Amino acid sequence: MVRICWLMLVLVIGGGTVVLAGPADDPTAVGDGPIVESPPERAEAEAGDLGGEVEAEAKRPPLGFDAWLTLGLTALVLLTLVRDWAPPDVVFLGAAVLLALFGVLEPSEAFSGFSNPGVLTVAGMFVVAAGLRETGVLDVIGDRLLGRVGTSEGARAKLAALVVPSSAVINNTPIVAMLLPVVVDWCRRQRVAPSSVLMHLSFLSILGGCCTLIGTSTNLVVHGLLLKQDDPNLPGLGFLELGWAGIPCAMVGVAYLLFIAPRLTPKRKDVLQQLSEARREYLSELMVAPGCKLVGKTVEEAGLRHLPGLFLIEIDRDGEAIGPVEPDVELHAGDRLIFTGDVSTITELEKVPGLMPAAQPEYEITAGSGVDRPGHRLCEAVLSSASPLVNRSVREAGFRGMYDAAVVAVHRNGERLAGKVGDIVLRPGDTLLLQVGPDFSRAFRDHRDFYLISEVEGSTSPRHLRAPVAAILTALMVLAIASNLVEPAVAALLAGGLMVATRCLGRPEALRSVEWPVLLAIASSLGLAAAMDKTGAAAAGAELLVAVTRSLGPIAALAALYLGTMLLNELVTNNAAAALSFPLALETARTLGAESRPFIIAITLAASFAFASPIGYQTHMMVYGPGGYRYGDFLRVGLPLNLLLWVTAIIIVPIIWPL
């Protein structure tokens, strides 16, 4: 892969070598920038013989120090990213600082990416996605998506129907982040290898992201670069403009993923499944409150039959024990459900509106009781020998009055607990799963009553009552952008701000939701792209690209540019690939005397369609561990998809946007 990276650099650096072949003292070689011929002049040059072409190239001035410095810095950046010597945000920010330090760019040019509309839109989209997650909108979608699916084929089809349109209007990275736990839990319930589904989740999100302007950060970066040109003949991307090519490519990609990819995808147990036997076993008791969505459903319909790592051992109904629990037993309000098993599944049950700790039902913690408890979460606390709770039952301990907490489950090492949680007499060393307020950990972390306190990851209680508000705000944002009433950056930031103002999520959660390293890398990489354009390095690369493909026509140049961007995207981040290819696309079109739009569309698609390497896109890395994948898995499944979409795009793009 490193060799491919260096081949990409030769495309640009070699252009400089061609230019340097001309006489250094040519009187026409004036100025630092490249002399670009008009279309009629280009036509005359093509009509002439080979000697005329060489003479025209000889008149072009040699690349100066700034251009060579930019090319060398670009090579160093790519090598650093491929070798993983430093994070992308550090690498690109360092490159921008060096460009400003050596005077290649003014500071305002080097750091202009931090005010780029595309970067600001990405920041706002992170907050919007967090609002949807915090309000439980995603949980509802996931439940309806995979609730009754029983096969991996059905799961892949359902994911395609949801993920492609969803990632067209919501940034694909948050989409994968939100659906990943839903898919993993379904795989465990159905005993399906996550490796047979998770790669499809990542690939589908990328395919859908290329259908609209806001589908992925790459589209927004290119849109921002176009606006920066300040050229009325080269406007920014329209909301659905990319979809003319993106939708057909998505359809081709979905067909491949549904009918061909399953034969190539590995079926491998994930690491979490292999370690499941070593997890702590809790005894948990939850009560079904009036108004809970599970009331009136059977155990099978409620999804309580095949919970991963959790077993429903008994239902207590008005003092009468129902057990063993059959799948056709109907759930009633007031039922006490007694489970034994894994903490992660108990965490998911706690998010169901209307399920509350049966030992202390007065501790209202869910939307089923009519109130939201923002910031409430689960904590594991180990009782100390000095605790006043020792030798008292859970019901008698008075957790609400002493700690503003409720006991959800109890674990006792080496002993399988039975009965009801409220009747368990506590002992030193017992691990309690507590539903607590946002300040519990800080207040009691060093308290003598507990040996250890740790929060359970992903256990924050959803703000169910705010779910309609979050859904409406997201819909209004999409409509505003699609109708061109508001600029994408303004709409995304406004929607994110309203998510906080309407308490769909708190300010701390909003700040944590923004992937600051991602934004830093995107903004800084735009400085390197600006330097390639300003110093003439991009023009030199375009000269070489045109020289290599001249005899084959502009479509060959388009295909070569797409392929080069796609290869670059497999080595570095998608946003970096788009930023580095953008000036090369513009200069190639100008040198050919062709329209710039098809070249811009081609690199935008190529900078997202990276499927052959797990480092090509951040969503691949998100599913890499949970799916138990290996590097070769992505190459085997993704490389044919890369080539298929390359051919599809090169056929469609010149038809929609004539050269």
Stockholm file with secondary structure:
# STOCKHOLM 1.0

chainA/1-659         MVRICWLMLVLVIGGGTVVLAGPADDPTAVGDGPIVESPPERAEAEAGDLGGEVEAEAKRPPLGFDAWLTLGLTALVLLTLVRDWAPPDVVFLGAAVLLALFGVLEPSEAFSGFSNPGVLTVAGMFVVAAGLRETGVLDVIGDRLLGRVGTSEGARAKLAALVVPSSAVINNTPIVAMLLPVVVDWCRRQRVAPSSVLMHLSFLSILGGCCTLIGTSTNLVVHGLLLKQDDPNLPGLGFLELGWAGIPCAMVGVAYLLFIAPRLTPKRKDVLQQLSEARREYLSELMVAPGCKLVGKTVEEAGLRHLPGLFLIEIDRDGEAIGPVEPDVELHAGDRLIFTGDVSTITELEKVPGLMPAAQPEYEITAGSGVDRPGHRLCEAVLSSASPLVNRSVREAGFRGMYDAAVVAVHRNGERLAGKVGDIVLRPGDTLLLQVGPDFSRAFRDHRDFYLISEVEGSTSPRHLRAPVAAILTALMVLAIASNLVEPAVAALLAGGLMVATRCLGRPEALRSVEWPVLLAIASSLGLAAAMDKTGAAAAGAELLVAVTRSLGPIAALAALYLGTMLLNELVTNNAAAALSFPLALETARTLGAESRPFIIAITLAASFAFASPIGYQTHMMVYGPGGYRYGDFLRVGLPLNLLLWVTAIIIVPIIWPL
#=GR chainA/1-659 SS CHHHHHHHHHHHHHHHHHHHTSCTTCTTCCSSSCCCCCHHHHHHHHHSCHHHHHHHHHTSCCCCHHHHHHHHHHHHHHHHHHHTCSCHHHHHHHHHHHHHHTTSSCHHHHTGGGGCHHHHHHHHHHHHHHHHHHTTHHHHHHHHHHTTCCSHHHHHHHHHHHHHHHHHHSCHHHHHHHHHHHHHHHHHHHTCCGGGTHHHHHHHHHHHHTSSTTSSHHHHHHHHHHHHHCCTTSCCCCTTTTHHHHHHHHHHHHHHHHHTHHHHSCCCCCHHHHTGGGSCCEEEEEEECTTCTTTTCBTTTTTCSSCTTEEEEEEEETTEEECSCCTTCBCCTTCEEEEEECHHHHHHHHTSTTEEETTCTTSCCSGGGTCCCTTCEEEEEEECTTCTTTTSBHHHHCHHHHHSEEEEEEEBTTBCCCSCGGGCBCCTTCEEEEEECTTHHHHHTTCTTEEEEEECTTCCCCCGGGHHHHHHHHHHHHHHHHTTSSCHHHHHHHHHHHHHHTTSSCHHHHHHHSCHHHHHHHHHHHHHHHHHHHHTHHHHHHHHHHHHHGGGCHHHHHHHHHHHHHHHHHHSCHHHHHHHHHHHHHHHHHHHTCCSHHHHHHHHHHTTCCCSCTTSSHHHHHHHTTTTCCHHHHHHHHHHHHHHHHHHHHHHHHHHSCC
#=GC SS_cons         CHHHHHHHHHHHHHHHHHHHTSCTTCTTCCSSSCCCCCHHHHHHHHHSCHHHHHHHHHTSCCCCHHHHHHHHHHHHHHHHHHHTCSCHHHHHHHHHHHHHHTTSSCHHHHTGGGGCHHHHHHHHHHHHHHHHHHTTHHHHHHHHHHTTCCSHHHHHHHHHHHHHHHHHHSCHHHHHHHHHHHHHHHHHHHTCCGGGTHHHHHHHHHHHHTSSTTSSHHHHHHHHHHHHHCCTTSCCCCTTTTHHHHHHHHHHHHHHHHHTHHHHSCCCCCHHHHTGGGSCCEEEEEEECTTCTTTTCBTTTTTCSSCTTEEEEEEEETTEEECSCCTTCBCCTTCEEEEEECHHHHHHHHTSTTEEETTCTTSCCSGGGTCCCTTCEEEEEEECTTCTTTTSBHHHHCHHHHHSEEEEEEEBTTBCCCSCGGGCBCCTTCEEEEEECTTHHHHHTTCTTEEEEEECTTCCCCCGGGHHHHHHHHHHHHHHHHTTSSCHHHHHHHHHHHHHHTTSSCHHHHHHHSCHHHHHHHHHHHHHHHHHHHHTHHHHHHHHHHHHHGGGCHHHHHHHHHHHHHHHHHHSCHHHHHHHHHHHHHHHHHHHTCCSHHHHHHHHHHTTCCCSCTTSSHHHHHHHTTTTCCHHHHHHHHHHHHHHHHHHHHHHHHHHSCC
//
